[in-house]
Amino acid sequence: NAGVMQNPRHLVRRRGQEARLRCSPMKGHSHVYWYRQLPEEGLKFMVYLQKENIIDESGMPKERFSAEFPKEGPSILRIQQVVRGDSAAYFCASSPQDVNGYTFGSGTRLTVV
Amino acid sequence: EDQVTQSPEALRLQEGESSSLNCSYTVSGLRGLFWYRQDPGKGPEFLFTLYSAGEEKEKERLKATLTKKESFLHITAPKPEDSATYLCAVQGRGGSNYKLTFGKGTLLTVNP
Protein backbone atom coordinates (compact mmCIF):
# COMPACT_ATOMS: atom_id res chain seq x y z
CA ASN A 1 0.00 0.00 0.00
CA ALA A 2 1.93 2.98 -1.29
CA GLY A 3 2.06 6.09 0.84
CA VAL A 4 1.57 9.66 -0.31
CA MET A 5 3.63 10.09 -3.47
CA GLN A 6 5.11 13.44 -4.41
CA ASN A 7 7.11 14.33 -7.49
CA PRO A 8 9.49 15.59 -8.38
CA ARG A 9 11.60 15.23 -5.24
CA HIS A 10 13.77 18.15 -6.27
CA LEU A 11 12.90 20.96 -8.66
CA VAL A 12 15.12 23.81 -9.80
CA ARG A 13 13.54 26.78 -11.54
CA ARG A 14 14.86 30.11 -12.71
CA ARG A 15 13.14 33.26 -11.53
CA GLY A 16 10.03 33.90 -13.58
CA GLN A 17 9.44 30.26 -14.56
CA GLU A 18 6.54 28.10 -13.48
CA ALA A 19 6.76 25.28 -10.96
CA ARG A 20 4.31 22.35 -10.91
CA LEU A 21 4.33 20.04 -7.91
CA ARG A 22 2.34 16.82 -7.99
CA CYS A 23 0.84 14.77 -5.19
CA SER A 24 -0.88 11.40 -5.38
CA PRO A 25 -2.70 10.68 -2.11
CA MET A 26 -2.81 7.30 -0.44
CA LYS A 27 -5.29 4.87 -1.94
CA GLY A 28 -8.76 5.57 -0.63
CA HIS A 29 -7.88 9.07 0.58
CA SER A 30 -10.02 11.85 -0.82
CA HIS A 31 -8.68 14.76 1.25
CA VAL A 32 -5.40 16.48 0.33
CA TYR A 33 -3.47 19.15 2.20
CA TRP A 34 -0.43 21.17 1.14
CA TYR A 35 2.08 22.59 3.60
CA ARG A 36 5.22 24.65 3.06
CA GLN A 37 8.39 24.49 5.13
CA LEU A 38 10.68 27.48 4.77
CA PRO A 39 14.25 27.30 6.07
CA GLU A 40 14.33 27.68 9.87
CA GLU A 41 10.51 27.79 9.97
CA GLY A 42 7.85 25.33 10.95
CA LEU A 43 5.46 23.71 8.51
CA LYS A 44 2.73 26.15 7.45
CA PHE A 45 -0.70 25.22 6.09
CA MET A 46 -1.36 26.34 2.54
CA VAL A 47 -4.49 24.69 1.14
CA TYR A 48 -7.02 21.92 1.74
CA LEU A 49 -8.72 20.19 -1.17
CA GLN A 50 -11.21 17.44 -1.77
CA LYS A 51 -11.88 15.93 -5.17
CA GLU A 52 -12.69 18.82 -7.56
CA ASN A 53 -13.14 21.26 -4.68
CA ILE A 54 -10.93 23.77 -2.87
CA ILE A 55 -12.13 23.76 0.73
CA ASP A 56 -9.70 26.25 2.27
CA GLU A 57 -6.90 28.16 0.53
CA SER A 58 -6.40 30.72 3.27
CA GLY A 59 -2.72 29.82 3.73
CA MET A 60 -1.80 30.29 0.11
CA PRO A 61 -0.39 33.57 -1.23
CA LYS A 62 -3.10 35.40 -3.16
CA GLU A 63 -1.02 35.79 -6.29
CA ARG A 64 0.95 33.30 -8.38
CA PHE A 65 -0.12 30.23 -6.36
CA SER A 66 -2.95 27.88 -7.26
CA ALA A 67 -3.94 24.32 -6.42
CA GLU A 68 -6.27 21.73 -7.84
CA PHE A 69 -7.35 18.16 -7.16
CA PRO A 70 -9.16 16.89 -10.26
CA LYS A 71 -11.55 13.99 -10.41
CA GLU A 72 -8.85 11.92 -12.06
CA GLY A 73 -5.14 12.26 -11.44
CA PRO A 74 -2.93 13.82 -8.80
CA SER A 75 -3.30 17.06 -6.93
CA ILE A 76 -1.24 19.86 -8.44
CA LEU A 77 0.30 22.86 -6.68
CA ARG A 78 1.23 25.45 -9.28
CA ILE A 79 3.48 28.43 -8.71
CA GLN A 80 3.71 30.93 -11.53
CA GLN A 81 6.59 33.37 -12.04
CA VAL A 82 8.63 31.94 -9.20
CA VAL A 83 10.80 34.20 -7.04
CA ARG A 84 13.72 33.33 -4.74
CA GLY A 85 11.43 33.54 -1.70
CA ASP A 86 9.44 30.57 -3.03
CA SER A 87 12.42 28.29 -2.37
CA ALA A 88 11.20 25.83 0.24
CA ALA A 89 10.12 22.26 0.84
CA TYR A 90 6.49 21.65 -0.13
CA PHE A 91 4.74 18.75 1.55
CA CYS A 92 1.50 17.10 0.63
CA ALA A 93 -0.58 15.06 3.06
CA SER A 94 -3.75 13.05 2.69
CA SER A 95 -6.50 11.54 4.82
CA PRO A 96 -9.48 9.29 4.09
CA GLN A 97 -11.92 11.79 5.58
CA ASP A 98 -11.87 14.64 8.03
CA VAL A 99 -9.91 12.68 10.60
CA ASN A 100 -7.46 13.65 13.26
CA GLY A 101 -4.05 13.98 11.67
CA TYR A 102 -2.87 12.71 8.32
CA THR A 103 -0.02 11.08 6.40
CA PHE A 104 2.67 13.18 4.75
CA GLY A 105 4.62 12.59 1.58
CA SER A 106 8.38 13.02 1.28
CA GLY A 107 8.05 16.50 -0.17
CA THR A 108 9.28 18.47 -3.16
CA ARG A 109 12.24 20.71 -2.58
CA LEU A 110 11.97 23.75 -4.81
CA THR A 111 15.04 25.85 -5.46
CA VAL A 112 14.67 29.11 -7.37
CA VAL A 113 17.89 30.38 -8.92
CA GLU B 1 -4.86 31.80 16.66
CA ASP B 2 -3.32 28.46 17.62
CA GLN B 3 0.33 28.57 18.66
CA VAL B 4 2.99 25.93 19.32
CA THR B 5 6.40 26.53 20.85
CA GLN B 6 8.97 23.77 21.10
CA SER B 7 12.05 23.71 23.30
CA PRO B 8 14.92 23.31 23.19
CA GLU B 9 15.63 24.14 19.55
CA ALA B 10 18.47 21.62 19.56
CA LEU B 11 19.55 18.90 21.97
CA ARG B 12 22.67 16.78 22.00
CA LEU B 13 22.68 13.57 24.03
CA GLN B 14 25.06 10.74 24.57
CA GLU B 15 23.76 7.30 23.74
CA GLY B 16 21.80 6.08 26.77
CA GLU B 17 21.30 9.56 28.23
CA SER B 18 17.55 10.03 28.76
CA SER B 19 15.87 13.43 28.32
CA SER B 20 12.63 15.19 27.41
CA LEU B 21 11.46 17.54 24.68
CA ASN B 22 8.84 20.16 25.43
CA CYS B 23 5.90 21.41 23.39
CA SER B 24 3.86 24.32 24.79
CA TYR B 25 0.63 25.16 23.03
CA THR B 26 -2.39 27.45 22.98
CA VAL B 27 -5.45 26.35 21.09
CA SER B 28 -9.15 27.12 21.11
CA GLY B 29 -10.32 23.67 22.11
CA LEU B 30 -7.88 20.83 21.51
CA ARG B 31 -8.93 18.25 18.99
CA GLY B 32 -5.56 16.51 19.02
CA LEU B 33 -1.85 17.02 19.67
CA PHE B 34 0.52 15.25 17.33
CA TRP B 35 4.17 14.27 17.47
CA TYR B 36 6.05 13.64 14.23
CA ARG B 37 9.62 12.66 13.49
CA GLN B 38 11.36 14.20 10.48
CA ASP B 39 14.64 12.93 9.05
CA PRO B 40 16.74 15.14 6.74
CA GLY B 41 15.22 15.30 3.26
CA LYS B 42 12.13 13.36 4.31
CA GLY B 43 8.54 14.16 5.18
CA PRO B 44 7.16 14.11 8.74
CA GLU B 45 6.56 10.59 10.02
CA PHE B 46 3.67 10.16 12.45
CA LEU B 47 4.52 9.07 15.98
CA PHE B 48 1.63 9.80 18.37
CA THR B 49 -1.72 11.51 18.78
CA LEU B 50 -2.86 12.68 22.21
CA TYR B 51 -6.41 13.89 22.79
CA SER B 52 -6.86 14.87 26.43
CA ALA B 53 -4.87 15.95 29.47
CA GLY B 54 -3.41 13.04 31.36
CA GLU B 55 -3.12 10.82 28.32
CA GLU B 56 0.16 8.99 27.67
CA LYS B 57 1.37 6.93 24.74
CA GLU B 58 4.52 4.86 24.28
CA LYS B 59 6.46 3.47 21.36
CA GLU B 60 9.79 1.78 21.90
CA ARG B 61 12.05 4.36 23.61
CA LEU B 62 9.56 7.22 23.21
CA LYS B 63 6.77 8.25 25.54
CA ALA B 64 4.47 11.21 24.96
CA THR B 65 2.46 12.90 27.70
CA LEU B 66 -0.11 15.70 27.64
CA THR B 67 -1.29 18.40 30.04
CA LYS B 68 -3.68 21.28 29.37
CA LYS B 69 -0.81 23.55 28.32
CA GLU B 70 2.05 21.36 27.16
CA SER B 71 3.22 18.01 25.97
CA PHE B 72 6.47 16.19 26.63
CA LEU B 73 8.25 13.66 24.50
CA HIS B 74 10.40 11.55 26.82
CA ILE B 75 13.27 9.65 25.25
CA THR B 76 14.63 6.80 27.36
CA ALA B 77 18.14 5.45 26.72
CA PRO B 78 18.31 6.95 23.21
CA LYS B 79 20.32 5.43 20.39
CA PRO B 80 22.04 7.21 17.47
CA GLU B 81 19.19 6.16 15.18
CA ASP B 82 16.85 8.34 17.25
CA SER B 83 18.64 11.39 15.86
CA ALA B 84 16.07 13.46 13.95
CA THR B 85 13.95 16.58 14.20
CA TYR B 86 10.88 16.04 16.35
CA LEU B 87 7.83 18.11 15.46
CA CYS B 88 4.82 18.91 17.60
CA ALA B 89 1.51 20.06 16.10
CA VAL B 90 -1.98 20.85 17.37
CA GLN B 91 -5.38 20.58 15.77
CA GLY B 92 -8.15 22.74 17.22
CA ARG B 93 -11.90 22.31 17.31
CA GLY B 94 -12.67 25.60 15.57
CA GLY B 95 -13.94 26.15 12.04
CA SER B 96 -10.64 25.08 10.49
CA ASN B 97 -10.37 21.89 12.51
CA TYR B 98 -8.50 20.09 9.72
CA LYS B 99 -5.44 22.36 10.01
CA LEU B 100 -2.31 21.38 11.88
CA THR B 101 -0.32 24.18 13.52
CA PHE B 102 3.30 23.12 13.88
CA GLY B 103 6.14 24.20 16.11
CA LYS B 104 9.60 24.74 14.64
CA GLY B 105 10.83 21.43 15.98
CA THR B 106 13.63 20.14 18.19
CA LEU B 107 16.72 18.82 16.45
CA LEU B 108 17.92 15.83 18.46
CA THR B 109 21.41 14.45 17.98
CA VAL B 110 22.41 11.27 19.81
CA ASN B 111 26.12 10.59 19.84
CA PRO B 112 27.45 7.01 20.13
Contacts between the chains, C-beta under 8 A, distances in Angstrom:
chain1	res1	chain2	res2	distance
A	4	B	43	7.6
A	6	B	43	7.9
A	31	B	98	7.5
A	33	B	98	7.2
A	35	B	100	7.8
A	35	B	102	8.0
A	40	B	104	7.4
A	41	B	104	6.6
A	42	B	4	7.5
A	42	B	87	7.4
A	42	B	102	4.1
A	42	B	103	5.6
A	42	B	104	4.5
A	42	B	105	6.7
A	43	B	44	7.2
A	43	B	87	7.2
A	43	B	89	7.6
A	43	B	100	7.4
A	43	B	102	4.3
A	44	B	102	7.6
A	45	B	99	4.8
A	45	B	100	6.9
A	45	B	101	7.6
A	48	B	98	5.7
A	48	B	99	7.5
A	55	B	98	7.7
A	56	B	96	6.3
A	56	B	98	7.5
A	56	B	99	7.7
A	58	B	96	7.6
A	59	B	99	8.0
A	91	B	43	5.4
A	91	B	44	7.3
A	98	B	97	7.6
A	98	B	98	5.8
A	100	B	31	6.2
A	100	B	32	4.3
A	100	B	49	5.9
A	100	B	51	7.7
A	100	B	91	6.2
A	101	B	32	6.3
A	101	B	34	5.2
A	101	B	46	6.5
A	101	B	49	5.5
A	101	B	91	7.0
A	101	B	100	7.3
A	102	B	100	8.0
A	103	B	46	6.7
A	104	B	36	7.7
A	104	B	43	3.9
A	104	B	44	4.7
A	104	B	45	7.6
A	104	B	46	7.9
A	105	B	43	5.2
A	106	B	41	7.8
A	106	B	42	5.6
A	106	B	43	4.6
A	107	B	42	7.5
A	107	B	43	5.0
A	109	B	41	7.7
